[in-house]
């Protein structure tokens, strides 16, 4: 059944969606696809499912729930659009349903030939698989294989992204982690009231250091690979290029974009509520359209298309480093954070006031939390639990390293069409806001 799913056009489309989007601009080897990643996740899910089966026993093992979870592992990324999360950001700005990969995945699984394949194998399986993928928290140990802090997805992309990018960070001892993975029952409930127990993955105490490496390794991939300044710059160029092209098209000015009516991007812009149009989009469509867009009548998107095609990316101005340089290394962290916030807000306000087709300054601000602590609404299935002295404890409670890691934050400004005046403006605002905070 799953072989038929893999052969279906929606799944084969993932061969044309790269896992790391624009990371190849920095790491030339990072050209692996969502297709390869999805197969890797399925492989890891099968390994984790074998652990569940050994623990529960053949008589109590729920074969249907296991197969639904394995299918969800294979299909978890089937809805990703071109350049993955970059395309989703555009969808959020323009409120496009089929730019959100979860919604596209849900539609593919329940309303395409994929649904027919799943339901022919077992009636109602398409709904079950869609629910597993769409759930915010894992409902049971089977679905925890698909989505949790220690799931098949992370176990694949940590290794694959590290290998293909060539970074020496983030190496994990997967063999030892798998060998020390167990299953136990833990209480769950709301507040002080415990309403039952749920089975979840736990690690033996022998795997504490391997678990530390896993958490630290995943964390290190963000500043070194996913949040690299050049990668984020390319994502910003793509965002503003595609957003502008879609806006022009939906406003009746498609002729200014420079695309023919049969171009998949033009067809999607004309009817973004069509699943068929959304499934025509992939990385190759965008790359193949840059020549046409580069000859657009609209000067701004023409310039952005050429920038992306020729990798002429805006340089980053590190607001965080600039503020710390103004305030000094001894400045309290709360003072530094306030100066950064004031600087970022002032720059955003100034850019908005210009009312330009393409903002003259782009702000990039995000963070990565190294380890998510236990929360009642996410439950124990989202924890990494260690068996120690007969008790189950959260990894953060027994690891000084995990406890000590602080979130990674980035705050950058990009000037797409740089001039000396704009660079001076950014620096002047940073100095003014740092001075303002110093004076308090």
C-alpha positions as CSV (number, residue, x, y, z in Angstrom):
1,X,0.0,0.0,0.0
2,X,2.7,2.5,1.0
3,X,4.7,1.7,-2.2
4,X,1.6,2.8,-4.2
5,X,1.5,6.0,-2.0
6,X,5.2,6.7,-2.8
7,X,4.5,6.3,-6.6
8,X,1.6,8.8,-6.5
9,X,2.1,12.2,-8.1
10,X,1.7,14.2,-4.9
11,X,4.4,12.2,-3.2
12,X,6.7,12.2,-6.2
13,X,6.4,16.0,-6.2
14,X,8.6,16.0,-3.1
15,X,11.6,15.1,-5.3
16,X,11.4,18.7,-6.5
17,X,11.2,20.4,-3.1
18,X,14.5,20.7,-1.3
19,X,14.6,20.0,2.4
20,X,16.7,23.0,3.3
21,X,15.5,25.5,0.7
22,X,18.2,28.1,0.1
23,X,20.8,26.5,2.4
24,X,22.7,25.4,-0.7
25,X,23.6,29.1,-1.2
26,X,25.9,28.5,1.9
27,X,26.4,24.8,1.9
28,X,26.6,23.6,-1.7
29,X,25.9,20.0,-0.8
30,X,22.6,20.7,0.9
31,X,20.5,19.8,-2.1
32,X,18.6,16.8,-0.5
33,X,14.9,16.7,-0.9
34,X,11.7,16.3,1.1
35,X,11.3,13.0,-0.8
36,X,14.5,11.6,0.7
37,X,13.8,13.0,4.1
38,X,10.3,11.4,4.1
39,X,11.7,8.0,3.3
40,X,14.2,8.4,6.1
41,X,11.5,9.4,8.6
42,X,9.5,6.3,7.6
43,X,12.6,4.2,8.2
44,X,13.2,5.6,11.7
45,X,9.5,5.3,12.5
46,X,9.7,1.5,11.8
47,X,12.6,1.2,14.1
48,X,10.7,3.0,16.9
49,X,7.6,1.0,16.3
50,X,9.6,-2.2,16.8
51,X,10.5,-1.0,20.2
52,X,6.9,-0.4,21.0
53,X,5.9,-3.9,19.8
54,X,8.6,-5.5,21.9
55,X,7.4,-3.7,25.0
56,X,3.7,-4.1,24.5
57,X,3.9,-7.6,23.2
58,X,2.3,-9.0,20.0
59,X,-1.0,-9.7,21.6
60,X,-1.5,-6.1,22.8
61,X,0.1,-4.4,19.9
62,X,-2.4,-2.4,17.9
63,X,-1.4,-3.2,14.3
64,X,-3.9,-0.7,12.7
65,X,-2.8,2.3,14.9
66,X,0.8,1.4,14.2
67,X,0.3,1.3,10.5
68,X,-1.6,4.6,10.6
69,X,1.3,6.2,12.4
70,X,3.8,4.7,10.0
71,X,1.8,6.1,7.1
72,X,1.6,9.5,8.8
73,X,5.4,9.4,9.2
74,X,5.8,8.8,5.5
75,X,3.3,11.5,4.5
76,X,4.1,14.2,7.2
77,X,5.7,16.6,4.7
78,X,3.7,15.8,1.6
79,X,2.1,19.3,1.6
80,X,5.2,21.4,1.5
81,X,5.4,24.1,-1.2
82,X,8.4,25.6,-2.9
83,X,11.2,26.3,-0.5
84,X,9.1,24.9,2.3
85,X,8.7,27.3,5.2
86,X,9.6,30.4,3.1
87,X,6.5,29.8,1.1
88,X,4.4,29.4,4.2
89,X,5.5,32.8,5.4
90,X,4.1,34.3,2.2
91,X,0.9,32.4,2.7
92,X,0.4,33.8,6.2
93,X,0.9,37.3,5.0
94,X,-1.6,36.9,2.1
95,X,-3.9,34.5,4.0
96,X,-3.5,31.8,1.4
97,X,-4.9,28.4,2.6
98,X,-2.8,26.3,0.3
99,X,0.5,27.9,1.2
100,X,0.3,26.2,4.7
101,X,1.8,22.7,4.4
102,X,-0.4,21.3,7.1
103,X,-3.6,22.3,5.2
104,X,-2.2,21.0,1.9
105,X,-1.2,17.7,3.5
106,X,-4.6,17.3,5.0
107,X,-6.2,17.9,1.6
108,X,-3.8,15.5,-0.2
109,X,-4.4,12.7,2.3
110,X,-8.1,13.0,2.4
111,X,-9.1,14.3,-1.1
112,X,-6.7,13.0,-3.7
113,X,-5.6,9.6,-5.1
114,X,-3.6,9.2,-1.9
115,X,-6.9,9.0,0.0
116,X,-8.2,6.4,-2.3
117,X,-5.1,4.2,-1.8
118,X,-5.3,4.5,2.0
119,X,-9.0,3.8,2.3
120,X,-8.8,0.9,-0.1
121,X,-6.3,-0.7,2.2
122,X,-8.4,0.1,5.3
123,X,-11.7,2.1,5.3
124,X,-11.2,5.4,7.2
125,X,-7.4,5.3,7.2
126,X,-7.1,8.6,5.4
127,X,-8.9,10.4,8.2
128,X,-6.9,8.6,10.9
129,X,-3.6,9.5,9.2
130,X,-4.6,13.2,8.6
131,X,-5.6,13.4,12.3
132,X,-2.2,12.1,13.5
133,X,-0.4,14.7,11.3
134,X,-2.7,17.5,12.2
135,X,-2.7,17.0,16.0
136,X,-0.9,19.6,18.1
137,X,0.2,16.9,20.6
138,X,0.6,13.2,20.3
139,X,-2.4,11.2,21.4
140,X,-0.6,8.0,22.2
141,X,2.7,6.2,22.0
142,X,2.0,5.3,18.4
143,X,1.6,8.9,17.3
144,X,4.5,10.0,19.4
145,X,6.7,8.2,16.8
146,X,5.5,10.9,14.3
147,X,5.7,14.0,16.5
148,X,7.3,14.6,19.9
149,X,10.7,15.8,21.2
150,X,12.2,12.5,20.3
151,X,10.5,11.5,17.1
152,X,11.3,9.9,13.7
153,X,11.3,13.3,12.0
154,X,14.0,14.8,14.2
155,X,16.1,11.7,14.2
156,X,16.2,11.8,10.4
157,X,16.7,15.5,9.6
158,X,19.4,15.9,12.3
159,X,21.6,13.3,10.6
160,X,20.6,14.1,7.0
161,X,21.0,17.9,7.3
162,X,24.3,17.5,9.1
163,X,25.6,15.1,6.5
164,X,24.5,17.1,3.4
165,X,25.5,20.5,4.7
166,X,28.9,19.2,5.8
167,X,28.8,20.8,9.2
168,X,30.7,19.0,12.0
169,X,28.2,20.1,14.6
170,X,25.2,18.0,15.7
171,X,26.6,14.5,15.6
172,X,24.5,12.2,17.7
173,X,24.9,8.6,18.8
174,X,21.7,7.3,17.3
175,X,22.7,3.6,17.8
176,X,23.2,4.1,21.6
177,X,20.0,6.2,21.9
178,X,17.9,3.5,20.1
179,X,19.6,0.7,22.2
180,X,18.6,2.5,25.4
181,X,15.1,3.5,24.4
182,X,12.4,2.0,26.6
183,X,8.7,2.5,27.2
184,X,7.0,3.2,30.5
185,X,3.7,4.6,31.8
186,X,3.6,8.1,33.3
187,X,0.6,10.0,34.9
188,X,-1.1,12.8,33.0
189,X,-3.8,15.2,33.8
190,X,-4.8,18.9,34.2
191,X,-3.2,20.9,37.0
192,X,-3.1,18.9,40.2
193,X,-5.8,16.5,39.0
194,X,-4.3,13.3,37.4
195,X,-6.8,11.5,35.2
196,X,-4.8,8.5,34.1
197,X,-1.6,7.1,32.7
198,X,-0.1,7.1,29.2
199,X,2.7,5.1,27.8
200,X,5.7,7.1,26.4
201,X,9.3,6.7,25.4
202,X,11.9,6.9,28.1
203,X,15.7,6.5,28.1
204,X,17.8,4.5,30.6
205,X,20.2,6.4,32.8
206,X,23.1,5.1,30.6
207,X,21.9,7.3,27.8
208,X,21.9,10.6,29.7
209,X,25.0,11.9,27.9
210,X,23.7,10.7,24.5
211,X,20.5,12.6,25.2
212,X,22.4,15.7,26.1
213,X,24.3,15.4,22.8
214,X,20.9,15.0,21.0
215,X,19.5,18.2,22.5
216,X,22.6,20.2,22.1
217,X,23.2,18.9,18.6
218,X,19.6,19.8,17.4
219,X,20.1,23.3,19.0
220,X,23.4,23.9,17.2
221,X,21.9,23.2,13.8
222,X,19.8,26.4,14.1
223,X,22.5,29.1,14.3
224,X,24.9,27.2,12.1
225,X,22.5,26.0,9.3
226,X,18.9,27.0,9.5
227,X,19.4,30.5,10.8
228,X,22.6,31.3,8.7
229,X,22.5,35.0,7.7
230,X,22.9,34.3,4.0
231,X,20.2,31.6,4.0
232,X,17.8,33.9,5.8
233,X,18.7,36.7,3.4
234,X,17.8,34.6,0.4
235,X,14.5,33.6,2.1
236,X,13.7,37.3,2.5
237,X,14.4,38.0,-1.1
238,X,12.1,35.1,-2.1
239,X,9.4,36.3,0.3
240,X,9.2,39.8,-1.0
241,X,9.6,38.7,-4.7
242,X,6.8,36.1,-4.5
243,X,4.5,38.2,-2.3
244,X,4.8,41.1,-4.7
245,X,4.2,38.9,-7.7
246,X,1.1,37.3,-6.1
247,X,-0.3,40.7,-5.1
248,X,0.1,42.1,-8.6
249,X,-1.6,39.1,-10.0
250,X,-4.6,39.1,-7.6
251,X,-5.0,42.9,-8.2
252,X,-5.5,42.3,-12.0
253,X,-1.9,43.3,-12.9
254,X,-0.6,39.9,-13.8
255,X,0.9,41.3,-17.0
256,X,3.4,43.3,-15.0
257,X,4.8,40.1,-13.4
258,X,6.1,38.8,-16.8
259,X,4.7,35.3,-16.5
260,X,2.6,33.6,-19.2
261,X,-0.9,32.5,-18.3
262,X,0.1,28.8,-18.3
263,X,3.0,29.3,-15.8
264,X,2.1,27.4,-12.6
265,X,2.9,30.5,-10.5
266,X,0.5,32.6,-12.6
267,X,-2.2,29.9,-12.4
268,X,-1.8,29.7,-8.6
269,X,-2.0,33.5,-8.3
270,X,-5.2,33.5,-10.4
271,X,-6.8,30.8,-8.2
272,X,-4.9,30.1,-5.0
273,X,-7.8,28.1,-3.6
274,X,-7.3,25.3,-6.1
275,X,-5.4,22.3,-4.7
276,X,-4.4,21.3,-8.2
277,X,-2.8,24.7,-8.7
278,X,-0.9,24.4,-5.4
279,X,0.4,21.0,-6.3
280,X,1.9,22.4,-9.5
281,X,4.3,24.5,-7.5
282,X,7.8,23.3,-6.5
283,X,11.3,24.6,-6.4
284,X,12.0,23.9,-10.0
285,X,9.0,26.0,-11.1
286,X,10.3,29.0,-9.2
287,X,13.9,28.6,-10.5
288,X,12.5,28.1,-14.1
289,X,10.4,31.3,-13.8
290,X,13.2,33.7,-12.7
291,X,14.2,34.6,-16.2
292,X,10.7,35.6,-17.1
293,X,10.2,37.5,-13.8
294,X,13.6,39.1,-14.3
295,X,12.3,40.7,-17.5
296,X,9.1,42.0,-15.6
297,X,7.7,45.5,-16.2
298,X,7.7,45.9,-12.4
299,X,11.2,47.1,-11.6
300,X,11.2,45.9,-8.0
301,X,10.4,42.3,-8.6
302,X,12.6,42.2,-11.7
303,X,15.5,43.3,-9.5
304,X,14.6,40.8,-6.8
305,X,14.4,38.0,-9.4
306,X,17.9,38.8,-10.7
307,X,19.2,39.0,-7.1
308,X,18.0,35.5,-6.3
309,X,19.1,34.0,-9.7
310,X,22.6,35.4,-9.4
311,X,22.9,35.1,-5.6
312,X,23.4,38.8,-5.1
313,X,22.0,38.8,-1.5
314,X,21.5,41.7,0.8
315,X,24.1,41.8,3.6
316,X,23.0,41.4,7.2
317,X,23.4,44.1,9.9
318,X,23.5,42.3,13.2
319,X,21.3,44.4,15.5
320,X,22.2,42.3,18.5
321,X,25.9,42.6,18.0
322,X,25.6,46.4,17.2
323,X,23.6,47.0,20.4
324,X,26.0,45.1,22.5
325,X,28.9,47.0,21.0
326,X,27.1,50.3,22.0
327,X,26.2,49.2,25.5
328,X,29.3,47.2,26.3
329,X,29.6,43.5,27.3
330,X,29.0,44.2,30.9
331,X,25.5,45.6,30.3
332,X,22.6,43.7,32.0
333,X,20.8,41.3,29.7
334,X,17.5,43.0,30.2
335,X,19.0,46.3,29.1
336,X,20.4,44.8,26.0
337,X,17.1,43.1,25.1
338,X,15.2,46.4,25.6
339,X,17.6,48.3,23.3
340,X,17.3,45.6,20.7
341,X,13.5,45.7,20.9
342,X,13.4,49.5,20.6
343,X,15.9,49.5,17.7
344,X,14.0,46.8,15.8
345,X,10.6,48.5,16.4
346,X,12.0,51.9,15.2
347,X,13.4,50.4,12.1
348,X,10.1,48.6,11.3
349,X,8.1,51.7,11.9
350,X,10.4,53.7,9.6
351,X,10.2,51.1,6.8
352,X,6.4,51.0,7.1
353,X,6.2,54.8,6.9
354,X,8.0,54.8,3.5
355,X,5.0,53.0,1.9
356,X,7.3,51.5,-0.6
357,X,6.4,48.6,-2.9
358,X,9.3,46.7,-1.4
359,X,10.3,47.8,2.1
360,X,13.7,49.5,2.0
361,X,14.7,47.7,5.2
362,X,13.9,44.1,6.2
363,X,13.9,43.0,9.8
364,X,14.6,39.4,10.7
365,X,13.9,38.4,14.3
366,X,13.4,34.9,15.7
367,X,14.7,32.6,18.4
368,X,15.2,28.9,19.1
369,X,14.5,27.4,22.5
370,X,17.0,24.5,23.2
371,X,14.6,22.3,25.1
372,X,10.9,22.6,25.8
373,X,10.1,22.0,29.4
374,X,7.1,19.9,30.5
375,X,3.7,21.6,30.1
376,X,0.4,20.1,30.9
377,X,-1.1,21.0,27.5
378,X,1.6,19.2,25.6
379,X,1.8,16.3,28.1
380,X,4.5,13.8,28.9
381,X,4.7,12.4,25.4
382,X,6.6,15.6,24.5
383,X,9.2,15.2,27.2
384,X,12.6,13.4,27.2
385,X,12.3,11.3,30.3
386,X,15.3,9.5,31.9
387,X,14.9,6.5,34.2
388,X,17.1,7.1,37.2
389,X,17.1,5.2,40.5
390,X,13.7,3.7,39.7
391,X,12.1,7.1,38.9
392,X,11.3,8.9,35.7
393,X,12.7,12.5,35.6
394,X,12.8,15.1,32.9
395,X,16.2,15.4,31.2
396,X,16.5,19.0,32.2
397,X,16.5,18.0,35.9
398,X,19.4,15.7,35.6
399,X,21.5,17.5,33.0
400,X,23.4,20.6,34.0
401,X,24.2,21.2,30.3
402,X,20.6,21.2,29.1
403,X,19.6,23.3,32.1
404,X,22.3,25.9,31.3
405,X,21.6,26.4,27.6
406,X,19.9,29.7,26.8
407,X,17.7,30.4,23.8
408,X,19.4,31.5,20.6
409,X,18.1,34.8,19.4
410,X,18.8,36.6,16.2
411,X,17.8,40.2,15.3
412,X,19.1,41.4,11.9
413,X,18.4,44.1,9.4
414,X,18.8,43.7,5.7
415,X,18.9,46.5,3.1
416,X,17.9,45.0,-0.3
417,X,18.9,48.1,-2.3
418,X,21.7,49.5,-0.2
419,X,22.8,53.1,0.0
420,X,25.1,54.9,2.4
421,X,22.1,56.9,3.7
422,X,20.2,53.7,4.7
423,X,23.2,52.2,6.4
424,X,23.8,55.3,8.3
425,X,20.1,55.4,9.3
426,X,20.3,51.9,10.7
427,X,23.4,52.7,12.7
428,X,22.0,56.0,13.9
429,X,18.8,54.4,15.2
430,X,20.8,51.7,17.0
431,X,23.0,54.3,18.7
432,X,20.0,56.5,19.6
433,X,18.0,53.6,21.2
434,X,21.0,52.3,23.0
435,X,21.7,55.7,24.4
436,X,18.0,56.1,25.4
437,X,18.2,52.8,27.4
438,X,21.5,53.8,29.0
439,X,20.0,57.0,30.2
440,X,17.2,55.3,32.1
